[in-house]
Amino acid sequence: MHRGSLITTRMPVFLLVLGAGSLLAQPSACVTSATPPIVRAEGLTERIGDILLTCTGTPGNTINANITIGLNTNLTNRISSGTTLTGVVFTIDSGAGPQPVLTQPLLFNLDTLAYYGVAMTFSPQGQVNLDIAGIRANATQIPVGTQIRASISVNNAGLALTFSQVTVGTPQHGLYVSYGAALVCAQYGSPLPDTITFTNLMAQGTALANTRVTEGFGDAFQPLSGWSNFNADSGERILVRYSGFPDDARLFIPDVIAGSDAVQPTSGGGFGLPVSGGVYAPGAGGSLLLARVSGANSSGAGGSPVYVPGAIGSGPVSFDSVSEIAVVNGTAYAVYEVVDANPAAIESAQYPTFLGLLPDGGRNATITSEEDFFAPSSSVGVATTSDPLPRFAAVTALPDCAIVGDCDPTPPKLASDTSSLQFTEQAGAQYQVVNVAISNSGGGAMPWVASVSYNAGGSGWLSISPSQGFGNGTLQTVALPHTLAPGTYTGTLTINAGPVAGVLTIPATLTITAPPAPAIGSVLNGASFLPEPVVPGSITTVMGSGFGGANVSATFNNLAATILFGNDTQLNLVVPAGLAAQASGQLVVTAGGASSAPTTVAVAPFEPGIFSGGIVNQDGSVNSASNGAAPGSIIALWATGLSGTGTITGNIGGEDIAVPYYAGPAPGFIGVQQVNLMVPTDLAPGSTQVYVCGASPSNGAGASKVCSIPAPLSVK
């Protein structure tokens, strides 16, 4: 048998079992984050913010892991086959730009998706970035103003997560409505012109009812091309339901509605606007435009808009056409789709509904009603194979006059209990959080937007969430020192609630202090974690404090060690081979430009230790109480402290093994040695022990033999 032939492609399974304590490679860490949008509280399929994992680890190393994302509400992407979700885009950037992950997301349960077997390869700089976009969620299960949260977990014990739970959306009401005087079906009827157009209906004096719809926050109304409608069937739609009409009533609505920021908004003369069919000009910033959907069903799904905006800069277009909608059993419905909008503004649109009715002296006067909802409307709040995207619950809209500002004489007033933000952290620290309370001390509606600006010296160190809101809320600010040097950094948090409610500017200061000088506490065998002499070419663990600064290094007698893993209290390193001729060495750890006091350590050619979980059966599986090795089979042990010159032996169940099948470096793992031993054929099934020994060449007084502490071995 060729020495070392027992290393198989199943070795990564062993490494994942060991985790950070295994010391075989630098454990990886990921900072999770998201930019949570405001989502429609009426939405059953709201697109949540992209989930980002910014990871660092061993350059060139590949980690295979299962990634699970659980929400505090149902997932509502479509299912293509079985439990495979569609519409989710997962990319990994290992330094060459984002690359698609071909592994498909599986719906683990109603609120959880999972990616199995994701391969993450760290760039030459030790970085890899993961971006998971296009997840849809049921916002109706989350109270308005609270947060949709995502919990991210990875089954790889060697992959640490910062912020394992992130905010991915904040539900707010997206649709507000105001109704003018209701249509009354009376004895005298309502005349229609010979040629039915918007202009002629107004000139004829046909009865009408004015309706105004307003978005609850910027970008609540989005066309199909909008961010939230990624992989959707349509843009946001508005379903108008009418009831209480006699069967001989005829209803007419505009084919196209120009919104509040158009060249001339559509209006039937209500809510303070002049009568107009509307004039619209396509522009780079967008302006609200609604088009009637022909062929839509009664829930607002299907069909297509009757008008599509022209190219940007193509000039103004005037609208005058109207269409009749059928009245069946006293009810009727119409559907409009957002075909253009300005995502940076809160927009409104109003439209008249015209009533044609013949005079009838025997008719009893009836007052009709109208309701507006986001559409398509649905009650399906889980992932399905064919239900429309987007879709919404039929939630009764609140009055919009508080947003438009024509119903409350008391203006809104922006206020906060925070006058300044002060952060103090050590260099290399993770993060620090301060919550800023935002309130409306006046009346009316108060949408607001938050932003951060920086002074000279450093930027990007203050993260805010959410970046926009409505009325009272909490703004989370997170200071992220990253790799900033010690010093003082300043910036400004600006909360803008518009010219009426006002603007708050809150100064922010981040003071980064130098970390304390490193201090060495103990020097341990890298596998057994026992205080033992160091072995050149093997792994040693150094425990102490102050190891988390920048540019961490360690030396023995001024010879540089190779650091495999480090945090503020622990370093796993490979002792330099050049120390082999020494009986002792002076260990010094340097971090952030400061060095520890020298610590004297003993040096030995052998001081073996077997890694926990480091015994592998002949089939490549990890030996355990439920997975024993067969008598006569070959087991592989992963150890450290056997890198000296001399003889390596083993012992299983009290039987010495003078000549291992293989004893030497573990291929591909610096500082790790592999010893292959045959399990004695006469060994009884059950639990026994195994250990390995190293002996230096005889110097005239006999070889010096040193053995590891025994490790448990299961025999079947």
N, C-alpha and C positions, 0 to 999 in steps of 0.2 A: 504494500500500500504506500502511495506517495505521501510524504510528510505534508501535513496541512491540507490534505484532500477533503477533510470533513467540513471545511468552510463552504457553506452552500448559499444559494440565493435567498434562503430564508433567514439569514442573519439579521436583517433589519427588524424582524419581529422581536428578536432578543433585545435589540437596542431600545425599542420602544418600551419594553417591560422595565428596563432599568431606570428610565427617566433621568432627571437632573442629577440624582445622586450616583449615577453609574460612572460618571467622570470619563466616558469614552469620547465624547465630543462636546463642544460648547452648547449647552441648552439654548433653545431659541425663545424669543419673547416677542409678542405682538401687542401693539397698542391699538385698541378698537375705537372707532369713532363713527359718527354719522352727522350729516347736516339735516336736522329734522324739519321738514316743511310743515306749514299749516295745511291740514287736510280737511276736507268737507265732512262735518259731523253726520251728514245725511248719507255719506258714501259707503257702499258695501264693498267696493273694490278700489279703495284709494291706494295710489302708489305712494309708498313710504320712502324715506330718505335712503340713499345708497349707504351700505354698510362697508366700512373700510377697515382692513387689518394691515397696519404698517409694522412689518416684522424685521427683526435683526437676528442673525445667527452666524454659524460658521460659513465663511465664504465657500461657494461651490457645493455646499452640502444639500442633499435632497431629503426632505421629510415627507412621509406619507401619513395622512391623517384623515379622519372623518370629522367633518364640520357640521354642527347642528345649530340651527337658528330657531328659537322659539319666541313667539309673540304673546302678548297678553290679550290677544284677540285672534279671531280666525283668519287664516290665510285664504285668499280668494282669487288667486291666479287660476287660469284654466288648467285642466288635467288633459293630457294628450292620450295617454294609454296607461292602464293600470293606475299607478300612483305618481306618475311623472308630471311635474309642474312645468308649464310653458311660460314664456315671457320673462323669465329671470335670466339676466346676463351676468355671468361670472367670468371675470378676467383676472389673470395673474401677470404682474410685471416684475420680471427678474432682472431688469436693467435694459432690455431691448424694446420696451414699450409693452402695453397691455396685450396679452394673448388670451384667446378664449379658452375656457376650461370645458372640455368635452363631456366631462362627467355630468349627468343630468340630476337636477334636484328632485328628491323624492318626498312626497307628502307623508311625513312620519305619523302625524295625527292632525286633527283639525287646525292646530295652531303652530305646527312645527314642520320645518323642512330639513332635509339632511343631504349632504354630499358625502358619498363614500369613496375612499381611496383617492383623495386629492393629493397630487404630488407638488410640493413647493420646493423650488430650487433657489437657493440664495445666490445673489449676484456676487461677482468678485469683491464687491465692497461689503458683502455680508447683509444685503437687504433684499426683501421681496415684499411687494405690495399686492394685496388682494382687494378686489372691488366687486361687491355683489349688488346688482342694481335690478330694478324692475319688480321688486316684491310688492304684491298687493294685499291689502288688509281690510277687514271689516271695521270701519271707524265707528259704526253705530253702537258697538259694544263698549265703547270707552266714553265716559262722561265728558261733556264739553269742557274744554280748558285744561283737562288732565292730559296725560301723555300716553302715546303708544310706545311701548318699550320692547326692545329685542334683547334676548338673552343668548349670547354666543358661547358655545362650548366646543372644545376640541378634545378628542379622545387620546391624543398623544401626551403622555405625562411629561415629555421634555419640552413642551410648548406652553409657555406661561402667557396668560392674557392679562392685559391691563384694561380696565373698564369692560368686564365681561357682560355688562348690561348697559345699553345705550338707548337714548331717546331717538326715535325714528319718525315721529309725527305728533302733532298736537291738533286734535279735532276742534274746529270752530264751525259755527253755522255758516254755510256757504251761500244760502239763498234767502233774501229778505224781499218782501212784497208789500206794496201799498195798492189798494183798490179805490177807485173813485166811486161815484154813485152807481149802484147796481142797475142793470137793465130791467125795465118794467114792461111786461107784456100786457098792454091795456086795450080797451075797446077801440080806441081811435087808431091803433096800429102805428106803423113806421114806414114811410115811403122809401122806395128805391129809385135811383135814376135809370134811364134807359140803357146807358152804357155804364157799367159798374167799374169805376176806378176810385182810388183814394180821393182824388180831387173832386170827382163828381158826387161821391157819397157825402163829403163835407158840404158841398154846395147845395145838395138836395135837402139837407137838414135831417138825414137819417139818424135815428137814435143810436147812441154809442155809449160804451163804458170804457173808461181809461184804466189801464193797469200799468204799474211800474215795478220792474224787477231790478234788484240791486245785489251785487255780490258782497258777501260778508267780509271779505278780505281780498287784497290784491291777488289776482290770478285764480280766483275761485271759478271764474268763467274761462274755460280754455278751449281753443279749437282742437281739432284732431292732431295737429302738429305740436300741441302743447306738451310740456314735460310730463305732466301727470297722465297723458293719454298714450304713452309709449305702448305699442302693440295693442292698442284699443281698436274697437270697431267704429267709433265715432267720436266727435267732440262732445263736450257737455251739451245736454239737451234740456229744454224746459217743456214740460207737459202741462198743458192748460186743459182743465176739465170744467165743462159747463153743465149745469143741471137746472131743472125747473121750467123748461121751455115747452110751449105747445108744439105739437108735431108740425104745424104749418109755419113755424118760425124759420127764417133763413139767417144764417150767421156768416159774416165775412170778416176776414182778418188780413193784414198786410202780408205780402209774400216776403218782404225783407224789412228788417227793423234796424235803423241806424241808432247807435247808442249815444250816450251823453257826451262823448268826446269826439263825435263825428263832425264833419263840416256843418251839418244841420241835423240835429236829432229828430227822429220820427216822433210825432206827437199828434194826438187828437185834440190838443188844446188844454190838456189837463196838467196839473202839478206845475203850473207857472210857465210852461213852454208854449211858444206859438205853434199854430197848426202847420204841420209839414209832413209830407210822405217820407222825408229824409234825404240827405245828400251825404255821400260817403266817398272818401278818397283813400286808396290803399297807400299806407305809409310804412316806413321802416320800424317805427315804434309800435304800430298796431293801434286800432281803435275798435271798440265793441261793435260787432255786426252780427245779427241773428238772421238766419234764413229758415223759412218754413220747410219742413221735411215732408216730401211727398211719399206716400206709401207706408208710413209708419203705423204700427199697430197701436192698440189702445193703451199699452204700457209705455209707448214712446220708442220702441225698438224697431229696427228695420228701416227700409226706405232710404232716400237720399235727399240732401238739400237741393232746393230749386235754384239756388244762386251760389256761385263760387266767386270770391273776390278776384279782380284782375291783378296783374303784376304791380309791384311797388312802383309808384311814380306814374301809373297809367292814367291818372287824372280823375276828377270827381264824377260820380254817377248819381243820378237822381232816381228815386223810386216812387212809383205811383200805382203799381199793380196790387190787386187784392184777389183772394180766392175764397170760394164758399166752402164751408165745412158742413158735413151732413149732421142733421139732428135726427136722432133715433130714440124713440121712447122718452123724449124730453131731455136727452143728454147729447153732448157733443164733445169732441176733443180736438186739440190742435197740438202740433209738436214743432218747436223751433230748435235749431242747432246753432251753437256758437261757431261761426266760421272765421272770425277775427276777434282779437282782443289785445288790450295793452296790459301785459303782466305786471307792470309797475304802478298801476293805478286802480283804485276802486271805482268801478263803472256801473252805470245804470242804463236801462233801456225801458222805454214805455211804448205802448201800442194801444190803439183803440180796437174794440170789437164792435162791429156794426150789426144792427138788428133790422132785418126787413120783415114786416108783418102787415098783412092786409087788415083793414078795419073790420070789426065784428062787434055789432051792438050787443050780442048775447055773451060776449067773452067776459069772464071774471078776471080782474087784474091780478097778476101774479108777479112776485119779485123773484128774480132768478139769482143764481149764485155762480161763483167762479172760484177755482182753486188752482194754484200753480205749484208744481213740484219739479225737482231735478228728475231727469229721465236719462235712460230707461228706468222706470220704477220696477221694483222687485221686492220680494221677501226672502230671496235666496242669499244667505250670508256666509256661504261656504264655497270652497273650490269645486267647480263642476266642469263638465266637458264642453258645454255649449251655451251657457247663459251669457248674455251680452256683457261686454266691457266697454265703458264703465256701466255701473248700475247703481241705483240709489233706493233707499227706503222712502216711502211716501210720507215724509214728515211735513206737518203743517208749518209753513214759513212764518217767521215773525215779521212785524211791520218794519219797513225800511226807513221810516222818516227820521229815526235817530241817526242813521248813517248819513243820509243825505243832508240832514240838518234843518228840516222844515217842520219839526213837531215839538221841539223842546227849547224853551227860551233860555235855559241855563246852559252855557257852553261847557264843553269838556275842559278839564285842566289836568295836565300831566304832573304827577308827583311821585317821589320815591323817598324811602327812608335812608338811602345811602348817598352820602356826599362825596366819598372818596373810596378808592380801592387800594388796599395796602397788602402786598404779598412779600414774605421773607422766606427764602429757601436756600438750602445748600446747593452748590454746583453739582449737577448730575442728578438732582432729585426728580421724582416722577411728576407730581402735579399738586396744586392746591386749589380749593374751590371756595368761592364766595357767592352767595345768592343775593341778588338785588331785587327787592320788591318794587313793582310798578303798580301805580294805582291812578284812578280817575277821581280826583277830588271835586269835580264839577258834575255836570249832567251830560246827557247825550252820548253819542258814540265816540270812541277814541281808538282808532287803529294806530299802531306805532311801529317803527322800524328802528333796529339797533345796529350800530356799526362801531368799529374800532379803528383808530388812527394811532400812529407811533411817532415819537420824536427820534432824533438821531441816536444811533448806538445799537439798535436791535429791533427786529420786528417779528411778527408771527407768534409771539409768546402768550397772547391772551386770546382764548377761545370763548365764544359766547353761544348760548343755546336757550331758546330759539332766537332767530334773528328778526322776527316780526311777531306781532301779537295784536290782541284786540281787548281793550279795557284793562281790568286788573289782571296781573299775572306775575310770574317769577322768572327772572332772567338769571341763568346760571353762568357765571364767569369762571374760567379755569385757567390758571397760570401754568404754563408749560415751559420750564427752564431749558429743556433740551440740552444743547451743548454750549449755552451761553457762558461766557467767562464771568468770574466774580465781578460785581459792579452793580450800579443802579440804573434801571431802565424805566422809562416813563412813556405813557401814552394817554389816550383819552377815549372813554366810552361815551358815545353819543346816542341818546334815545330821542328820536324825532317823531312827535305826534302831530305834526302839521302846524300851520300858522295860527290856528285857533287854540289848540290845546297846549302848544309850546314845545320847546326843545330843552332837554337836560344834557349838560356836559359834565361828566364825572371823571376827574383825574385818576389815573391808575399808575401805581408805582410797584415795580418788582425789584427787590433787593436780593442779590445772589451773593451769599457768603462763601468763602473758601472752605472746603471740607477739612476736618481735622487730619493731622498727620497720621499715616498708617501705623498701627500697632499690632505686632505679632503676638498671638496668644498661645497657640499650640501648633505643632507640626506632626501630622498623622499619616499613616499608611493610606494610600489612595483607595484601597479596596476594603480593608478591615476597619479603618478609622481608629487604629490603635497608635499610641505614641511610640514610634519605632524609628530607627535610623533611616535616613534617606538612601535610595539606591539610584545611582546614575543610570539614566535611560528609562526609569520607571516613574509612575505617577505618585505624587505626594499632595496631600491636602493641607493647606495652611489656613488656620482659623484665626480671626482677630477682628479688627475694626478699621474703618477708614480706607477700605480697599475699593470704594466705588467711584473714585475720582477719575479724571481723564488721564489717558496715557499711562495705564497701569503696567508695571513691569516688576520682575523679581530676578535677583541674581544670587548665586552662590560663589563666594570668593571672586566676585566681579564677572563670573560667567553667566550669561543670560539663560534663564529658564524659558521653556515654551508654555505659555498660559493657555489652558483648554477652556476654562470657565472661571468667571469671577462675578461676585457681587460685593456689597459693602462689607460682608463679614467672612467671606470664604473665597479662596483661590484654589483651583485644581491645576497643577502644573506638572510638566515633565522635567525631572532633574537633569541638568546638562551632563552629557557623557564625559566631558572633560574633567569632571570631578572624581573620576574613577581612581586616580592615584592618591587621593587624599583620604585621611582618616577622619577629618572633620571639615566643616565649612561654615562660613559666615553668611547667613541668609539676610537679605535686605529687600523690602518691598517698597516701591515708589509709586505714588498715585497723586495726580494733580500737581506735580512738581515738588511734593514733599516726600521725604524718605523716612522709613521706620528706623528704630535703633537696631543694630546688628544682633542677630540671634545665632548662637553657636549650635550647630546640629551635627550629630554623628553620621558618618558615611559608612555604608557596608555594601559588599558585593551582592548579597542576597538578603532579603527580608520580605518573603512572599506573603501575599494576601489574596484570597479568592473573592471576586466581586459577588455581591448579593444577587441571586438569580442568574449567576454566570456559569451554570452547568447545563450543557446541552446534550440531549440524547443523539444517537446515531442518525435518527431521521430529521434532525434539525430542530426539534421541539425542545422547549425549556423543561428540564427535569423538575418534577414537583411531586407532592404526595399522591396526586391522582394520575401522574404521568411518569411512571418509573422506567428505568433502563433495564434491558434484558441482560441476564448473565451471558458473558461472552461477547457482548456488543461493545462498541467504542463510544466513550463519552469524551466531550471536549470541555475543558475548563478554561475560563478567562480570568487571568490573574495579573497582578503587577508585583514588582519587587523581585523578578527572576531574570533581570537583564544583565547579571554579572557573568564572569567567565568561570566555568566549572561544570559540575554535574547536577542535572535536575532529575529528581525521582518523585514517585508518588506512593500513596498508600490508600487502599480501599478496604474498608471493613477489617482493618488490622493486618492485611496482607500487603507487604512491601512490593512495589513494582519498580524494579531497578532500571528498566529501560522503557520509557514511554514510547508510544508509536510516533509521537512528534512532541517536541518541546522547543519553543522559540518564539520569535515575534509573531503576534497576531496580525495577519495580513490586513493592511489598510487602517490600523489603529495605533497611533503613536503612543508609546509608553505602556502598551498592553501586551502581555505574553499569553500564548496558547499552549496548553498541555493536553495531549490526547492519551487516554489511558483505557486499557481493556478491563471491563468488569469481570472479576474472577468468576469462572464457570461454576464453582462450588458454593457461591454466595447465596444464602437463603433469601427468599423474598421478604421485603419489609424495608424498614428504615435503617440506614447505616451512616457511616461518615467517610469522607474523603479529604485528604490533604496533600499538599505538594511541598517539596523541600528543595533547597539549593545548597550545594556544597562547593566551597572553593578548592582549588588544587592543593594537594598536600605540600606543606612547607617544612616537612621533616617531623612535625609533631602531630601529623594526622590532619585530615580534612576537617574544615569547620562547617558543620551542617546546621542549617536553619530551616525550620518548617513553619508553614502557615497554621493558623488555628483551623480545626476541622470544620468542614461545611457539611450540611445534611445532604444525603443522597438516597433517593428512593429506588429500590430494586423490585422489579415485577417478576 
